[in-house]
Amino acid sequence: MIQVVDRFGGRVGSTKGDGLLAVFGHPTAHEDDVRRAVLAGLEITREVARPSAQAKRRFGIEIHGGGHASIFASGGASSRDASSF
């Protein structure tokens, strides 16, 4: 999944357990950051579909993904403060 985020110009802010936080538009904002984030999410969804089908057949469980969008604005923060999410 990290490779997908990288390919669309995002940055992995953190990983916890089986999840990750992908950030688009930081440290450099682009006009199409929202579009790239959505495309990355769709690609991740497609990549999860196959293992999910296999897990359902084999173990009776499904793998799901989710997304959240929010706007974060920062002004006057030091690079140290802005680099950790």
C-alpha positions in Angstrom: 0.0 0.0 0.0 2.9 2.3 0.7 4.0 2.0 -2.9 0.6 3.1 -4.1 0.7 6.2 -1.9 4.2 7.0 -3.2 3.1 6.5 -6.8 0.4 9.1 -6.4 2.6 11.6 -4.7 1.4 11.1 -1.2 3.4 10.5 2.0 2.8 7.9 4.7 2.5 9.9 7.9 2.3 6.8 10.2 1.4 3.2 10.4 -0.4 1.4 13.2 -1.3 -2.2 13.3 -2.7 -3.0 9.9 -3.5 0.6 9.0 -1.7 3.6 7.6 -2.2 7.3 7.4 -1.5 8.7 4.0 -1.1 12.4 3.6 -1.4 14.4 0.3 -0.4 18.0 0.0 2.3 18.0 2.7 5.0 19.3 2.7 4.2 20.7 -0.7 0.6 21.4 -1.8 -0.5 20.7 -5.3 -3.8 21.8 -7.0 -4.7 18.1 -7.6 -3.9 16.6 -4.2 -7.5 15.6 -3.6 -7.7 13.9 -7.0 -4.4 12.0 -6.3 -5.6 11.0 -2.8 -8.9 9.6 -4.3 -7.0 7.7 -7.1 -4.6 6.2 -4.5 -7.6 5.1 -2.4 -9.3 3.5 -5.4 -6.1 1.7 -6.3 -5.7 0.4 -2.7 -9.3 -0.8 -2.8 -8.6 -2.7 -6.0 -5.4 -4.2 -4.5 -7.2 -5.4 -1.4 -10.1 -7.0 -3.3 -8.2 -10.2 -4.4 -6.7 -11.1 -1.0 -10.1 -10.3 0.6 -11.8 -12.8 -1.7 -9.2 -15.4 -0.9 -9.5 -14.8 2.9 -13.3 -15.1 2.7 -13.1 -18.4 0.9 -10.4 -19.8 3.1 -11.2 -18.4 6.5 -14.7 -16.9 6.2 -13.4 -13.3 6.9 -13.3 -10.2 4.7 -10.8 -7.5 4.4 -12.1 -3.9 4.3 -10.7 -0.5 3.8 -11.9 3.0 4.5 -11.0 6.5 3.9 -11.3 9.9 5.6 -10.8 13.3 4.2 -10.0 16.4 6.1 -8.3 19.7 5.7 -5.4 20.7 7.8 -3.9 24.2 7.6 -0.8 25.2 9.4 0.9 28.6 9.7 4.0 29.5 11.6 4.8 25.9 12.7 8.4 24.9 12.8 9.5 22.2 10.5 9.8 19.8 13.5 6.2 20.4 14.5 4.9 20.1 11.0 6.7 16.9 10.2 4.9 14.7 12.8 1.3 13.9 12.5 
